[in-house]
Amino acid sequence: ATYADKLSKEEARLDWRLPAAQLERCIRAFNPWPISYFSLAEQPIKVWAAGVDDGQTSSHAPGTILAADKAGIHIATGAGVLTLTQLQPAGKKAMSVQDFLNSRRESFIPGTVLD
């Protein structure tokens, strides 16, 4: 048996400089606890599900919102593009990106850089 340290919530914070595939694996690994998250306007937003946009690359800085549509919120990463598909704002239930954008589309304007 190998000893592993207890997970902390800070380990679940998304680092947009990592490759999209690695971020997607982290999101799956931290589900159901502690749930991966990022900050937007100093509010934590948990990420319950995401996918990698195969074949897409971006010249934008890591963490830049490229697009927000029914398919998801497309974020530039260190290598590739990550599409967020299920989010949970602070104090709310988890919801699809489509429902999330219906209430907070102004927060996800292309060109915005996430923490």
C-alpha positions in Angstrom: 0.0 0.0 0.0 1.2 3.5 -0.8 0.4 6.5 1.4 -1.3 9.5 -0.2 -1.9 12.8 1.4 -5.4 14.0 2.0 -6.8 16.1 -0.9 -7.3 19.8 -0.2 -9.8 22.1 -1.9 -6.9 24.3 -3.2 -5.6 21.3 -5.3 -8.9 21.4 -7.2 -8.4 25.0 -8.4 -8.0 24.9 -12.2 -4.7 26.2 -13.6 -5.4 27.3 -17.2 -1.7 27.0 -18.1 -2.0 23.2 -18.1 -3.0 21.3 -21.3 -6.8 21.0 -21.9 -6.6 17.1 -21.7 -4.9 17.3 -18.2 -7.5 19.8 -17.0 -10.3 17.6 -18.2 -8.8 14.6 -16.3 -8.5 16.8 -13.1 -12.2 17.7 -13.4 -13.1 14.1 -13.5 -10.7 13.1 -10.7 -12.0 15.8 -8.3 -15.6 14.8 -8.8 -17.5 14.3 -6.4 -15.0 15.9 -4.0 -13.6 18.5 -3.7 -14.9 19.6 -7.2 -12.7 21.6 -9.6 -13.3 25.3 -9.6 -12.2 28.7 -11.0 -12.9 32.2 -10.0 -14.9 34.8 -11.9 -15.2 38.3 -10.3 -13.8 36.7 -7.1 -16.7 34.2 -6.9 -15.9 30.5 -7.1 -17.6 28.6 -9.9 -17.4 24.8 -9.6 -16.9 22.7 -12.8 -18.8 19.4 -12.8 -18.1 18.4 -16.4 -16.0 19.4 -19.3 -14.6 18.2 -22.6 -11.6 18.8 -24.8 -12.1 20.4 -28.2 -10.0 18.0 -30.2 -7.9 19.6 -32.8 -8.6 23.1 -31.7 -5.7 25.4 -30.7 -5.6 29.0 -29.6 -3.1 31.8 -29.6 -4.9 33.5 -26.8 -3.6 33.6 -23.2 -4.5 30.6 -21.0 -7.8 31.2 -19.3 -9.3 33.4 -22.0 -12.9 32.8 -22.9 -13.0 32.1 -26.6 -16.8 31.5 -27.0 -19.9 30.8 -24.9 -22.7 28.9 -26.7 -25.1 26.0 -26.2 -22.3 23.5 -26.5 -20.4 25.0 -23.6 -17.9 27.7 -22.6 -14.7 27.4 -24.6 -11.6 28.3 -22.7 -8.0 28.7 -24.0 -5.5 26.6 -22.0 -1.8 26.0 -22.1 -2.3 23.5 -24.9 -5.7 23.2 -26.6 -9.2 24.3 -25.8 -11.4 23.1 -22.9 -15.2 23.3 -23.1 -17.0 23.6 -19.8 -20.4 21.8 -20.0 -21.8 21.7 -16.4 -21.2 24.5 -13.8 -22.3 25.4 -10.3 -22.2 29.1 -9.1 -21.7 29.8 -5.4 -24.8 29.0 -3.4 -26.7 27.4 -6.3 -27.2 23.9 -7.7 -25.1 22.4 -10.5 -26.6 23.2 -13.9 -25.9 22.8 -17.6 -23.9 25.6 -19.3 -27.0 26.5 -21.3 -29.0 27.2 -18.1 -26.0 29.0 -16.6 -25.6 31.3 -19.6 -29.4 32.1 -19.6 -28.8 33.8 -16.2 -25.2 35.0 -16.4 -24.2 35.4 -20.1 -22.8 38.9 -19.4 -20.1 37.2 -17.2 -18.8 35.1 -20.1 -17.9 37.6 -22.8 -15.3 36.3 -25.3 -11.9 37.8 -24.4 -12.5 37.8 -20.7 -9.6 36.1 -18.8 -10.5 33.8 -15.9 -8.6 33.4 -12.7 
